[in-house]
């Protein structure tokens, strides 16, 4: 199954609370943090709600 590599590129400071909560639920705490998650609709939805804060790459 395909996995998504999510990298935080911008800070959550000054953003809406729901965007900060989304970062935290993905496991991202600071700029440069990288997490690998399964490619599921729930994760895609989280990433699509904060595209200005993260970069996403598909990894096998």
C-alpha positions in Angstrom: 0.0 0.0 0.0 1.2 3.5 -0.8 2.3 5.8 2.0 2.4 9.5 2.3 5.4 11.4 3.6 4.2 14.6 5.3 6.7 17.3 6.1 5.8 20.5 8.0 7.2 23.5 6.2 5.5 26.4 8.1 4.6 27.2 11.6 1.2 26.8 13.1 1.6 29.9 15.2 -1.0 32.5 14.3 -3.2 30.0 12.5 -6.7 28.9 13.4 -7.0 26.4 16.2 -8.4 23.7 13.9 -5.4 23.9 11.7 -3.0 23.6 14.7 -5.1 20.6 15.9 -4.7 19.0 12.5 -0.9 19.4 12.6 -0.8 17.9 16.0 -3.1 15.0 15.1 -0.8 14.2 12.1 2.1 14.0 14.6 3.8 17.2 13.5 5.2 19.5 16.2 7.8 21.8 14.6 9.1 22.9 11.2 11.0 20.2 9.5 9.2 17.3 11.2 8.5 14.4 8.9 5.9 11.6 9.4 5.0 8.7 7.2 1.3 7.8 7.2 -0.8 5.3 5.2 -2.6 6.7 2.2 -6.1 6.7 3.5 -9.0 9.1 2.9 -8.8 10.4 6.5 -5.2 11.4 6.2 -5.7 12.9 2.7 -8.5 15.0 4.1 -6.3 16.3 6.9 -3.5 17.1 4.5 -5.8 18.9 2.1 -7.1 21.1 4.9 -3.6 22.5 5.6 -1.7 22.5 2.2 -0.1 25.8 3.0 1.7 24.3 6.1 2.9 21.0 4.7 4.5 19.2 1.8 3.3 15.8 0.8 5.1 13.1 -1.2 3.9 9.6 -2.1 6.4 6.9 -0.9 6.3 3.1 -1.6 
